[in-house]
Amino acid sequence: MLAWQKFGNGETPESSGMKGDHLVGKYYVLFEKNYKEQVEKLVKDGTDEAEAKNSAPLMKRQGRCF
């Protein structure tokens, strides 16, 4: 849901012509890709991997409405 809120621009199954589960999958993959990129950047910048996984910007926004 967070990836859809952040990247979806209101996309719906109807507006995209996709089945609902495919649309959800699209944003699941997009979230995972962005999350991994954020973790890799934090680790590269010297953050411990476990801490990077918890402090990635997408994880900090999880559970918040924006």
mmCIF file as Biopython writes it, N, C-alpha, C and O atoms, coordinates in Angstrom:
data_model
#
loop_
_atom_site.group_PDB
_atom_site.id
_atom_site.type_symbol
_atom_site.label_atom_id
_atom_site.label_alt_id
_atom_site.label_comp_id
_atom_site.label_asym_id
_atom_site.label_entity_id
_atom_site.label_seq_id
_atom_site.pdbx_PDB_ins_code
_atom_site.Cartn_x
_atom_site.Cartn_y
_atom_site.Cartn_z
_atom_site.occupancy
_atom_site.B_iso_or_equiv
_atom_site.auth_seq_id
_atom_site.auth_asym_id
_atom_site.pdbx_PDB_model_num
ATOM 1   N N  . MET A ? 1  ? 0.811  -1.179 0.000   1.0 0.0 1  A 1 
ATOM 2   C CA . MET A ? 1  ? 0.000  0.000  0.000   1.0 0.0 1  A 1 
ATOM 3   C C  . MET A ? 1  ? 0.863  1.256  0.000   1.0 0.0 1  A 1 
ATOM 4   O O  . MET A ? 1  ? 0.544  2.233  -0.677  1.0 0.0 1  A 1 
ATOM 5   N N  . LEU A ? 2  ? 1.949  1.231  0.753   1.0 0.0 2  A 1 
ATOM 6   C CA . LEU A ? 2  ? 2.825  2.393  0.819   1.0 0.0 2  A 1 
ATOM 7   C C  . LEU A ? 2  ? 3.397  2.733  -0.550  1.0 0.0 2  A 1 
ATOM 8   O O  . LEU A ? 2  ? 3.440  3.906  -0.921  1.0 0.0 2  A 1 
ATOM 9   N N  . ALA A ? 3  ? 3.833  1.742  -1.300  1.0 0.0 3  A 1 
ATOM 10  C CA . ALA A ? 3  ? 4.386  2.000  -2.638  1.0 0.0 3  A 1 
ATOM 11  C C  . ALA A ? 3  ? 3.319  2.584  -3.548  1.0 0.0 3  A 1 
ATOM 12  O O  . ALA A ? 3  ? 3.609  3.484  -4.336  1.0 0.0 3  A 1 
ATOM 13  N N  . TRP A ? 4  ? 2.106  2.095  -3.455  1.0 0.0 4  A 1 
ATOM 14  C CA . TRP A ? 4  ? 1.026  2.649  -4.282  1.0 0.0 4  A 1 
ATOM 15  C C  . TRP A ? 4  ? 0.759  4.100  -3.884  1.0 0.0 4  A 1 
ATOM 16  O O  . TRP A ? 4  ? 0.567  4.953  -4.750  1.0 0.0 4  A 1 
ATOM 17  N N  . GLN A ? 5  ? 0.745  4.388  -2.571  1.0 0.0 5  A 1 
ATOM 18  C CA . GLN A ? 5  ? 0.523  5.751  -2.109  1.0 0.0 5  A 1 
ATOM 19  C C  . GLN A ? 5  ? 1.641  6.679  -2.588  1.0 0.0 5  A 1 
ATOM 20  O O  . GLN A ? 5  ? 1.387  7.819  -2.975  1.0 0.0 5  A 1 
ATOM 21  N N  . LYS A ? 6  ? 2.869  6.186  -2.558  1.0 0.0 6  A 1 
ATOM 22  C CA . LYS A ? 6  ? 4.020  7.016  -2.911  1.0 0.0 6  A 1 
ATOM 23  C C  . LYS A ? 6  ? 4.204  7.150  -4.419  1.0 0.0 6  A 1 
ATOM 24  O O  . LYS A ? 6  ? 4.526  8.237  -4.901  1.0 0.0 6  A 1 
ATOM 25  N N  . PHE A ? 7  ? 4.008  6.080  -5.166  1.0 0.0 7  A 1 
ATOM 26  C CA . PHE A ? 7  ? 4.347  6.063  -6.586  1.0 0.0 7  A 1 
ATOM 27  C C  . PHE A ? 7  ? 3.142  5.920  -7.524  1.0 0.0 7  A 1 
ATOM 28  O O  . PHE A ? 7  ? 3.284  6.108  -8.732  1.0 0.0 7  A 1 
ATOM 29  N N  . GLY A ? 8  ? 1.984  5.598  -6.998  1.0 0.0 8  A 1 
ATOM 30  C CA . GLY A ? 8  ? 0.861  5.195  -7.836  1.0 0.0 8  A 1 
ATOM 31  C C  . GLY A ? 8  ? 0.088  6.290  -8.539  1.0 0.0 8  A 1 
ATOM 32  O O  . GLY A ? 8  ? -0.585 6.025  -9.535  1.0 0.0 8  A 1 
ATOM 33  N N  . ASN A ? 9  ? 0.168  7.507  -8.047  1.0 0.0 9  A 1 
ATOM 34  C CA . ASN A ? 9  ? -0.565 8.620  -8.658  1.0 0.0 9  A 1 
ATOM 35  C C  . ASN A ? 9  ? -2.036 8.288  -8.914  1.0 0.0 9  A 1 
ATOM 36  O O  . ASN A ? 9  ? -2.606 8.670  -9.936  1.0 0.0 9  A 1 
ATOM 37  N N  . GLY A ? 10 ? -2.643 7.562  -7.955  1.0 0.0 10 A 1 
ATOM 38  C CA . GLY A ? 10 ? -4.058 7.241  -8.061  1.0 0.0 10 A 1 
ATOM 39  C C  . GLY A ? 10 ? -4.403 6.140  -9.044  1.0 0.0 10 A 1 
ATOM 40  O O  . GLY A ? 10 ? -5.577 5.939  -9.357  1.0 0.0 10 A 1 
ATOM 41  N N  . GLU A ? 11 ? -3.402 5.421  -9.538  1.0 0.0 11 A 1 
ATOM 42  C CA . GLU A ? 11 ? -3.651 4.345  -10.499 1.0 0.0 11 A 1 
ATOM 43  C C  . GLU A ? 11 ? -4.591 3.305  -9.898  1.0 0.0 11 A 1 
ATOM 44  O O  . GLU A ? 11 ? -4.466 2.946  -8.727  1.0 0.0 11 A 1 
ATOM 45  N N  . THR A ? 12 ? -5.510 2.834  -10.690 1.0 0.0 12 A 1 
ATOM 46  C CA . THR A ? 12 ? -6.455 1.797  -10.269 1.0 0.0 12 A 1 
ATOM 47  C C  . THR A ? 12 ? -6.421 0.674  -11.298 1.0 0.0 12 A 1 
ATOM 48  O O  . THR A ? 12 ? -5.884 0.852  -12.391 1.0 0.0 12 A 1 
ATOM 49  N N  . PRO A ? 13 ? -6.987 -0.474 -10.960 1.0 0.0 13 A 1 
ATOM 50  C CA . PRO A ? 13 ? -7.068 -1.531 -11.968 1.0 0.0 13 A 1 
ATOM 51  C C  . PRO A ? 13 ? -7.798 -1.056 -13.227 1.0 0.0 13 A 1 
ATOM 52  O O  . PRO A ? 13 ? -7.419 -1.407 -14.345 1.0 0.0 13 A 1 
ATOM 53  N N  . GLU A ? 14 ? -8.830 -0.268 -13.035 1.0 0.0 14 A 1 
ATOM 54  C CA . GLU A ? 14 ? -9.586 0.217  -14.181 1.0 0.0 14 A 1 
ATOM 55  C C  . GLU A ? 14 ? -8.763 1.176  -15.048 1.0 0.0 14 A 1 
ATOM 56  O O  . GLU A ? 14 ? -8.780 1.078  -16.275 1.0 0.0 14 A 1 
ATOM 57  N N  . SER A ? 15 ? -8.043 2.103  -14.405 1.0 0.0 15 A 1 
ATOM 58  C CA . SER A ? 15 ? -7.278 3.090  -15.179 1.0 0.0 15 A 1 
ATOM 59  C C  . SER A ? 15 ? -6.058 2.481  -15.853 1.0 0.0 15 A 1 
ATOM 60  O O  . SER A ? 15 ? -5.589 2.984  -16.874 1.0 0.0 15 A 1 
ATOM 61  N N  . SER A ? 16 ? -5.546 1.399  -15.283 1.0 0.0 16 A 1 
ATOM 62  C CA . SER A ? 16 ? -4.345 0.775  -15.846 1.0 0.0 16 A 1 
ATOM 63  C C  . SER A ? 16 ? -4.667 -0.379 -16.785 1.0 0.0 16 A 1 
ATOM 64  O O  . SER A ? 16 ? -3.812 -0.812 -17.557 1.0 0.0 16 A 1 
ATOM 65  N N  . GLY A ? 17 ? -5.907 -0.880 -16.720 1.0 0.0 17 A 1 
ATOM 66  C CA . GLY A ? 17 ? -6.266 -2.045 -17.519 1.0 0.0 17 A 1 
ATOM 67  C C  . GLY A ? 17 ? -5.659 -3.331 -16.983 1.0 0.0 17 A 1 
ATOM 68  O O  . GLY A ? 17 ? -5.574 -4.331 -17.695 1.0 0.0 17 A 1 
ATOM 69  N N  . MET A ? 18 ? -5.232 -3.299 -15.706 1.0 0.0 18 A 1 
ATOM 70  C CA . MET A ? 18 ? -4.619 -4.471 -15.084 1.0 0.0 18 A 1 
ATOM 71  C C  . MET A ? 18 ? -5.598 -5.107 -14.101 1.0 0.0 18 A 1 
ATOM 72  O O  . MET A ? 18 ? -6.467 -4.432 -13.548 1.0 0.0 18 A 1 
ATOM 73  N N  . LYS A ? 19 ? -5.444 -6.414 -13.891 1.0 0.0 19 A 1 
ATOM 74  C CA . LYS A ? 19 ? -6.189 -7.069 -12.829 1.0 0.0 19 A 1 
ATOM 75  C C  . LYS A ? 19 ? -5.682 -6.515 -11.501 1.0 0.0 19 A 1 
ATOM 76  O O  . LYS A ? 19 ? -4.519 -6.128 -11.383 1.0 0.0 19 A 1 
ATOM 77  N N  . GLY A ? 20 ? -6.552 -6.479 -10.516 1.0 0.0 20 A 1 
ATOM 78  C CA . GLY A ? 20 ? -6.196 -5.925 -9.215  1.0 0.0 20 A 1 
ATOM 79  C C  . GLY A ? 20 ? -4.970 -6.561 -8.594  1.0 0.0 20 A 1 
ATOM 80  O O  . GLY A ? 20 ? -4.105 -5.863 -8.066  1.0 0.0 20 A 1 
ATOM 81  N N  . ASP A ? 21 ? -4.887 -7.894 -8.654  1.0 0.0 21 A 1 
ATOM 82  C CA . ASP A ? 21 ? -3.738 -8.563 -8.045  1.0 0.0 21 A 1 
ATOM 83  C C  . ASP A ? 21 ? -2.443 -8.260 -8.798  1.0 0.0 21 A 1 
ATOM 84  O O  . ASP A ? 21 ? -1.370 -8.246 -8.195  1.0 0.0 21 A 1 
ATOM 85  N N  . HIS A ? 22 ? -2.529 -8.019 -10.094 1.0 0.0 22 A 1 
ATOM 86  C CA . HIS A ? 22 ? -1.337 -7.660 -10.865 1.0 0.0 22 A 1 
ATOM 87  C C  . HIS A ? 22 ? -0.880 -6.249 -10.516 1.0 0.0 22 A 1 
ATOM 88  O O  . HIS A ? 22 ? 0.318  -5.977 -10.440 1.0 0.0 22 A 1 
ATOM 89  N N  . LEU A ? 23 ? -1.831 -5.364 -10.308 1.0 0.0 23 A 1 
ATOM 90  C CA . LEU A ? 23 ? -1.494 -3.996 -9.917  1.0 0.0 23 A 1 
ATOM 91  C C  . LEU A ? 23 ? -0.827 -3.990 -8.547  1.0 0.0 23 A 1 
ATOM 92  O O  . LEU A ? 23 ? 0.176  -3.305 -8.349  1.0 0.0 23 A 1 
ATOM 93  N N  . VAL A ? 24 ? -1.371 -4.740 -7.611  1.0 0.0 24 A 1 
ATOM 94  C CA . VAL A ? 24 ? -0.763 -4.848 -6.284  1.0 0.0 24 A 1 
ATOM 95  C C  . VAL A ? 24 ? 0.649  -5.412 -6.407  1.0 0.0 24 A 1 
ATOM 96  O O  . VAL A ? 24 ? 1.571  -4.907 -5.766  1.0 0.0 24 A 1 
ATOM 97  N N  . GLY A ? 25 ? 0.829  -6.435 -7.210  1.0 0.0 25 A 1 
ATOM 98  C CA . GLY A ? 25 ? 2.147  -7.029 -7.426  1.0 0.0 25 A 1 
ATOM 99  C C  . GLY A ? 25 ? 3.136  -6.041 -8.000  1.0 0.0 25 A 1 
ATOM 100 O O  . GLY A ? 25 ? 4.306  -6.027 -7.616  1.0 0.0 25 A 1 
ATOM 101 N N  . LYS A ? 26 ? 2.670  -5.212 -8.920  1.0 0.0 26 A 1 
ATOM 102 C CA . LYS A ? 26 ? 3.528  -4.187 -9.525  1.0 0.0 26 A 1 
ATOM 103 C C  . LYS A ? 26 ? 4.104  -3.278 -8.442  1.0 0.0 26 A 1 
ATOM 104 O O  . LYS A ? 26 ? 5.295  -2.970 -8.458  1.0 0.0 26 A 1 
ATOM 105 N N  . TYR A ? 27 ? 3.269  -2.853 -7.513  1.0 0.0 27 A 1 
ATOM 106 C CA . TYR A ? 27 ? 3.736  -1.947 -6.467  1.0 0.0 27 A 1 
ATOM 107 C C  . TYR A ? 27 ? 4.522  -2.672 -5.377  1.0 0.0 27 A 1 
ATOM 108 O O  . TYR A ? 27 ? 5.379  -2.068 -4.731  1.0 0.0 27 A 1 
ATOM 109 N N  . TYR A ? 28 ? 4.245  -3.938 -5.169  1.0 0.0 28 A 1 
ATOM 110 C CA . TYR A ? 28 ? 5.061  -4.734 -4.245  1.0 0.0 28 A 1 
ATOM 111 C C  . TYR A ? 28 ? 6.501  -4.789 -4.760  1.0 0.0 28 A 1 
ATOM 112 O O  . TYR A ? 28 ? 7.447  -4.577 -4.001  1.0 0.0 28 A 1 
ATOM 113 N N  . VAL A ? 29 ? 6.658  -5.074 -6.046  1.0 0.0 29 A 1 
ATOM 114 C CA . VAL A ? 29 ? 7.985  -5.153 -6.663  1.0 0.0 29 A 1 
ATOM 115 C C  . VAL A ? 29 ? 8.667  -3.785 -6.626  1.0 0.0 29 A 1 
ATOM 116 O O  . VAL A ? 29 ? 9.861  -3.697 -6.339  1.0 0.0 29 A 1 
ATOM 117 N N  . LEU A ? 30 ? 7.924  -2.730 -6.910  1.0 0.0 30 A 1 
ATOM 118 C CA . LEU A ? 30 ? 8.479  -1.380 -6.901  1.0 0.0 30 A 1 
ATOM 119 C C  . LEU A ? 30 ? 8.954  -0.993 -5.501  1.0 0.0 30 A 1 
ATOM 120 O O  . LEU A ? 30 ? 10.018 -0.393 -5.350  1.0 0.0 30 A 1 
ATOM 121 N N  . PHE A ? 31 ? 8.171  -1.335 -4.481  1.0 0.0 31 A 1 
ATOM 122 C CA . PHE A ? 31 ? 8.578  -1.064 -3.103  1.0 0.0 31 A 1 
ATOM 123 C C  . PHE A ? 31 ? 9.877  -1.786 -2.785  1.0 0.0 31 A 1 
ATOM 124 O O  . PHE A ? 31 ? 10.818 -1.190 -2.262  1.0 0.0 31 A 1 
ATOM 125 N N  . GLU A ? 32 ? 9.921  -3.074 -3.105  1.0 0.0 32 A 1 
ATOM 126 C CA . GLU A ? 32 ? 11.101 -3.886 -2.794  1.0 0.0 32 A 1 
ATOM 127 C C  . GLU A ? 32 ? 12.343 -3.341 -3.487  1.0 0.0 32 A 1 
ATOM 128 O O  . GLU A ? 32 ? 13.411 -3.274 -2.880  1.0 0.0 32 A 1 
ATOM 129 N N  . LYS A ? 33 ? 12.214 -2.956 -4.742  1.0 0.0 33 A 1 
ATOM 130 C CA . LYS A ? 33 ? 13.338 -2.407 -5.505  1.0 0.0 33 A 1 
ATOM 131 C C  . LYS A ? 33 ? 13.857 -1.125 -4.850  1.0 0.0 33 A 1 
ATOM 132 O O  . LYS A ? 33 ? 15.062 -0.977 -4.647  1.0 0.0 33 A 1 
ATOM 133 N N  . ASN A ? 34 ? 12.964 -0.211 -4.523  1.0 0.0 34 A 1 
ATOM 134 C CA . ASN A ? 34 ? 13.366 1.050  -3.913  1.0 0.0 34 A 1 
ATOM 135 C C  . ASN A ? 34 ? 13.934 0.845  -2.514  1.0 0.0 34 A 1 
ATOM 136 O O  . ASN A ? 34 ? 14.908 1.499  -2.138  1.0 0.0 34 A 1 
ATOM 137 N N  . TYR A ? 35 ? 13.343 -0.045 -1.753  1.0 0.0 35 A 1 
ATOM 138 C CA . TYR A ? 35 ? 13.830 -0.344 -0.407  1.0 0.0 35 A 1 
ATOM 139 C C  . TYR A ? 35 ? 15.253 -0.886 -0.463  1.0 0.0 35 A 1 
ATOM 140 O O  . TYR A ? 35 ? 16.114 -0.441 0.295   1.0 0.0 35 A 1 
ATOM 141 N N  . LYS A ? 36 ? 15.506 -1.840 -1.349  1.0 0.0 36 A 1 
ATOM 142 C CA . LYS A ? 36 ? 16.849 -2.411 -1.471  1.0 0.0 36 A 1 
ATOM 143 C C  . LYS A ? 36 ? 17.864 -1.353 -1.886  1.0 0.0 36 A 1 
ATOM 144 O O  . LYS A ? 36 ? 18.988 -1.342 -1.384  1.0 0.0 36 A 1 
ATOM 145 N N  . GLU A ? 37 ? 17.478 -0.466 -2.796  1.0 0.0 37 A 1 
ATOM 146 C CA . GLU A ? 37 ? 18.375 0.610  -3.215  1.0 0.0 37 A 1 
ATOM 147 C C  . GLU A ? 37 ? 18.710 1.528  -2.040  1.0 0.0 37 A 1 
ATOM 148 O O  . GLU A ? 37 ? 19.855 1.952  -1.886  1.0 0.0 37 A 1 
ATOM 149 N N  . GLN A ? 38 ? 17.720 1.828  -1.225  1.0 0.0 38 A 1 
ATOM 150 C CA . GLN A ? 38 ? 17.954 2.685  -0.066  1.0 0.0 38 A 1 
ATOM 151 C C  . GLN A ? 38 ? 18.872 2.009  0.945   1.0 0.0 38 A 1 
ATOM 152 O O  . GLN A ? 38 ? 19.767 2.652  1.495   1.0 0.0 38 A 1 
ATOM 153 N N  . VAL A ? 39 ? 18.660 0.720  1.195   1.0 0.0 39 A 1 
ATOM 154 C CA . VAL A ? 39 ? 19.507 -0.018 2.132   1.0 0.0 39 A 1 
ATOM 155 C C  . VAL A ? 39 ? 20.944 -0.064 1.605   1.0 0.0 39 A 1 
ATOM 156 O O  . VAL A ? 39 ? 21.889 0.173  2.358   1.0 0.0 39 A 1 
ATOM 157 N N  . GLU A ? 40 ? 21.106 -0.365 0.329   1.0 0.0 40 A 1 
ATOM 158 C CA . GLU A ? 40 ? 22.447 -0.422 -0.256  1.0 0.0 40 A 1 
ATOM 159 C C  . GLU A ? 40 ? 23.169 0.915  -0.122  1.0 0.0 40 A 1 
ATOM 160 O O  . GLU A ? 40 ? 24.362 0.943  0.178   1.0 0.0 40 A 1 
ATOM 161 N N  . LYS A ? 41 ? 22.471 2.011  -0.337  1.0 0.0 41 A 1 
ATOM 162 C CA . LYS A ? 41 ? 23.092 3.328  -0.219  1.0 0.0 41 A 1 
ATOM 163 C C  . LYS A ? 41 ? 23.524 3.594  1.216   1.0 0.0 41 A 1 
ATOM 164 O O  . LYS A ? 41 ? 24.625 4.092  1.453   1.0 0.0 41 A 1 
ATOM 165 N N  . LEU A ? 42 ? 22.661 3.263  2.176   1.0 0.0 42 A 1 
ATOM 166 C CA . LEU A ? 42 ? 23.015 3.472  3.578   1.0 0.0 42 A 1 
ATOM 167 C C  . LEU A ? 42 ? 24.229 2.637  3.975   1.0 0.0 42 A 1 
ATOM 168 O O  . LEU A ? 42 ? 25.118 3.123  4.673   1.0 0.0 42 A 1 
ATOM 169 N N  . VAL A ? 43 ? 24.266 1.385  3.534   1.0 0.0 43 A 1 
ATOM 170 C CA . VAL A ? 43 ? 25.408 0.509  3.841   1.0 0.0 43 A 1 
ATOM 171 C C  . VAL A ? 43 ? 26.679 1.068  3.199   1.0 0.0 43 A 1 
ATOM 172 O O  . VAL A ? 43 ? 27.741 1.090  3.821   1.0 0.0 43 A 1 
ATOM 173 N N  . LYS A ? 44 ? 26.559 1.509  1.973   1.0 0.0 44 A 1 
ATOM 174 C CA . LYS A ? 44 ? 27.715 2.098  1.272   1.0 0.0 44 A 1 
ATOM 175 C C  . LYS A ? 44 ? 28.234 3.323  2.022   1.0 0.0 44 A 1 
ATOM 176 O O  . LYS A ? 44 ? 29.438 3.580  2.049   1.0 0.0 44 A 1 
ATOM 177 N N  . ASP A ? 45 ? 27.321 4.072  2.628   1.0 0.0 45 A 1 
ATOM 178 C CA . ASP A ? 45 ? 27.697 5.278  3.365   1.0 0.0 45 A 1 
ATOM 179 C C  . ASP A ? 45 ? 28.164 4.979  4.792   1.0 0.0 45 A 1 
ATOM 180 O O  . ASP A ? 45 ? 28.456 5.900  5.555   1.0 0.0 45 A 1 
ATOM 181 N N  . GLY A ? 46 ? 28.234 3.680  5.158   1.0 0.0 46 A 1 
ATOM 182 C CA . GLY A ? 46 ? 28.810 3.295  6.437   1.0 0.0 46 A 1 
ATOM 183 C C  . GLY A ? 46 ? 27.844 2.826  7.501   1.0 0.0 46 A 1 
ATOM 184 O O  . GLY A ? 46 ? 28.274 2.530  8.617   1.0 0.0 46 A 1 
ATOM 185 N N  . THR A ? 47 ? 26.576 2.745  7.210   1.0 0.0 47 A 1 
ATOM 186 C CA . THR A ? 47 ? 25.600 2.263  8.188   1.0 0.0 47 A 1 
ATOM 187 C C  . THR A ? 47 ? 25.631 0.737  8.227   1.0 0.0 47 A 1 
ATOM 188 O O  . THR A ? 47 ? 25.729 0.080  7.191   1.0 0.0 47 A 1 
ATOM 189 N N  . ASP A ? 48 ? 25.547 0.192  9.425   1.0 0.0 48 A 1 
ATOM 190 C CA . ASP A ? 48 ? 25.449 -1.253 9.608   1.0 0.0 48 A 1 
ATOM 191 C C  . ASP A ? 48 ? 24.218 -1.761 8.859   1.0 0.0 48 A 1 
ATOM 192 O O  . ASP A ? 48 ? 23.186 -1.089 8.839   1.0 0.0 48 A 1 
ATOM 193 N N  . GLU A ? 49 ? 24.318 -2.948 8.239   1.0 0.0 49 A 1 
ATOM 194 C CA . GLU A ? 49 ? 23.225 -3.451 7.409   1.0 0.0 49 A 1 
ATOM 195 C C  . GLU A ? 49 ? 21.913 -3.599 8.170   1.0 0.0 49 A 1 
ATOM 196 O O  . GLU A ? 49 ? 20.855 -3.241 7.652   1.0 0.0 49 A 1 
ATOM 197 N N  . ALA A ? 50 ? 21.969 -4.120 9.391   1.0 0.0 50 A 1 
ATOM 198 C CA . ALA A ? 50 ? 20.736 -4.284 10.180  1.0 0.0 50 A 1 
ATOM 199 C C  . ALA A ? 50 ? 20.097 -2.930 10.460  1.0 0.0 50 A 1 
ATOM 200 O O  . ALA A ? 50 ? 18.879 -2.779 10.359  1.0 0.0 50 A 1 
ATOM 201 N N  . GLU A ? 51 ? 20.913 -1.956 10.809  1.0 0.0 51 A 1 
ATOM 202 C CA . GLU A ? 51 ? 20.397 -0.609 11.059  1.0 0.0 51 A 1 
ATOM 203 C C  . GLU A ? 51 ? 19.866 0.011  9.774   1.0 0.0 51 A 1 
ATOM 204 O O  . GLU A ? 51 ? 18.839 0.690  9.786   1.0 0.0 51 A 1 
ATOM 205 N N  . ALA A ? 52 ? 20.565 -0.220 8.663   1.0 0.0 52 A 1 
ATOM 206 C CA . ALA A ? 52 ? 20.131 0.320  7.370   1.0 0.0 52 A 1 
ATOM 207 C C  . ALA A ? 52 ? 18.752 -0.214 6.999   1.0 0.0 52 A 1 
ATOM 208 O O  . ALA A ? 52 ? 17.922 0.526  6.469   1.0 0.0 52 A 1 
ATOM 209 N N  . LYS A ? 53 ? 18.507 -1.477 7.269   1.0 0.0 53 A 1 
ATOM 210 C CA . LYS A ? 53 ? 17.204 -2.065 6.947   1.0 0.0 53 A 1 
ATOM 211 C C  . LYS A ? 53 ? 16.079 -1.419 7.748   1.0 0.0 53 A 1 
ATOM 212 O O  . LYS A ? 53 ? 14.954 -1.301 7.264   1.0 0.0 53 A 1 
ATOM 213 N N  . ASN A ? 54 ? 16.384 -1.006 8.965   1.0 0.0 54 A 1 
ATOM 214 C CA . ASN A ? 54 ? 15.369 -0.375 9.808   1.0 0.0 54 A 1 
ATOM 215 C C  . ASN A ? 54 ? 15.251 1.125  9.578   1.0 0.0 54 A 1 
ATOM 216 O O  . ASN A ? 54 ? 14.206 1.716  9.852   1.0 0.0 54 A 1 
ATOM 217 N N  . SER A ? 55 ? 16.311 1.740  9.079   1.0 0.0 55 A 1 
ATOM 218 C CA . SER A ? 55 ? 16.293 3.196  8.953   1.0 0.0 55 A 1 
ATOM 219 C C  . SER A ? 55 ? 16.156 3.690  7.520   1.0 0.0 55 A 1 
ATOM 220 O O  . SER A ? 55 ? 16.242 4.893  7.272   1.0 0.0 55 A 1 
ATOM 221 N N  . ALA A ? 56 ? 15.944 2.781  6.578   1.0 0.0 56 A 1 
ATOM 222 C CA . ALA A ? 56 ? 15.704 3.204  5.197   1.0 0.0 56 A 1 
ATOM 223 C C  . ALA A ? 56 ? 14.478 4.113  5.182   1.0 0.0 56 A 1 
ATOM 224 O O  . ALA A ? 56 ? 13.505 3.841  5.885   1.0 0.0 56 A 1 
ATOM 225 N N  . PRO A ? 57 ? 14.507 5.189  4.392   1.0 0.0 57 A 1 
ATOM 226 C CA . PRO A ? 57 ? 13.378 6.125  4.377   1.0 0.0 57 A 1 
ATOM 227 C C  . PRO A ? 57 ? 12.014 5.469  4.158   1.0 0.0 57 A 1 
ATOM 228 O O  . PRO A ? 57 ? 11.034 5.886  4.776   1.0 0.0 57 A 1 
ATOM 229 N N  . LEU A ? 58 ? 11.925 4.470  3.306   1.0 0.0 58 A 1 
ATOM 230 C CA . LEU A ? 58 ? 10.632 3.810  3.093   1.0 0.0 58 A 1 
ATOM 231 C C  . LEU A ? 58 ? 10.149 3.110  4.363   1.0 0.0 58 A 1 
ATOM 232 O O  . LEU A ? 58 ? 8.947  3.080  4.627   1.0 0.0 58 A 1 
ATOM 233 N N  . MET A ? 59 ? 11.049 2.559  5.137   1.0 0.0 59 A 1 
ATOM 234 C CA . MET A ? 59 ? 10.639 1.888  6.369   1.0 0.0 59 A 1 
ATOM 235 C C  . MET A ? 59 ? 10.198 2.899  7.419   1.0 0.0 59 A 1 
ATOM 236 O O  . MET A ? 59 ? 9.291  2.622  8.204   1.0 0.0 59 A 1 
ATOM 237 N N  . LYS A ? 60 ? 10.827 4.061  7.439   1.0 0.0 60 A 1 
ATOM 238 C CA . LYS A ? 60 ? 10.442 5.090  8.394   1.0 0.0 60 A 1 
ATOM 239 C C  . LYS A ? 60 ? 9.055  5.637  8.076   1.0 0.0 60 A 1 
ATOM 240 O O  . LYS A ? 60 ? 8.348  6.087  8.977   1.0 0.0 60 A 1 
ATOM 241 N N  . ARG A ? 61 ? 8.659  5.602  6.805   1.0 0.0 61 A 1 
ATOM 242 C CA . ARG A ? 61 ? 7.350  6.131  6.412   1.0 0.0 61 A 1 
ATOM 243 C C  . ARG A ? 61 ? 6.267  5.084  6.572   1.0 0.0 61 A 1 
ATOM 244 O O  . ARG A ? 61 ? 5.084  5.422  6.569   1.0 0.0 61 A 1 
ATOM 245 N N  . GLN A ? 62 ? 6.642  3.815  6.712   1.0 0.0 62 A 1 
ATOM 246 C CA . GLN A ? 62 ? 5.653  2.755  6.818   1.0 0.0 62 A 1 
ATOM 247 C C  . GLN A ? 62 ? 4.759  3.014  8.021   1.0 0.0 62 A 1 
ATOM 248 O O  . GLN A ? 62 ? 5.230  3.311  9.119   1.0 0.0 62 A 1 
ATOM 249 N N  . GLY A ? 63 ? 3.477  2.896  7.790   1.0 0.0 63 A 1 
ATOM 250 C CA . GLY A ? 63 ? 2.527  3.093  8.861   1.0 0.0 63 A 1 
ATOM 251 C C  . GLY A ? 63 ? 2.060  4.529  9.019   1.0 0.0 63 A 1 
ATOM 252 O O  . GLY A ? 63 ? 1.139  4.801  9.789   1.0 0.0 63 A 1 
ATOM 253 N N  . ARG A ? 64 ? 2.685  5.444  8.302   1.0 0.0 64 A 1 
ATOM 254 C CA . ARG A ? 64 ? 2.280  6.848  8.371   1.0 0.0 64 A 1 
ATOM 255 C C  . ARG A ? 64 ? 1.483  7.214  7.132   1.0 0.0 64 A 1 
ATOM 256 O O  . ARG A ? 64 ? 1.734  6.691  6.047   1.0 0.0 64 A 1 
ATOM 257 N N  . CYS A ? 65 ? 0.553  8.085  7.289   1.0 0.0 65 A 1 
ATOM 258 C CA . CYS A ? 65 ? -0.171 8.636  6.136   1.0 0.0 65 A 1 
ATOM 259 C C  . CYS A ? 65 ? 0.577  9.870  5.679   1.0 0.0 65 A 1 
ATOM 260 O O  . CYS A ? 65 ? 1.078  10.640 6.499   1.0 0.0 65 A 1 
ATOM 261 N N  . PHE A ? 66 ? 0.653  10.055 4.390   1.0 0.0 66 A 1 
ATOM 262 C CA . PHE A ? 66 ? 1.306  11.265 3.871   1.0 0.0 66 A 1 
ATOM 263 C C  . PHE A ? 66 ? 0.544  11.807 2.720   1.0 0.0 66 A 1 
ATOM 264 O O  . PHE A ? 66 ? 0.934  12.824 2.146   1.0 0.0 66 A 1 
#
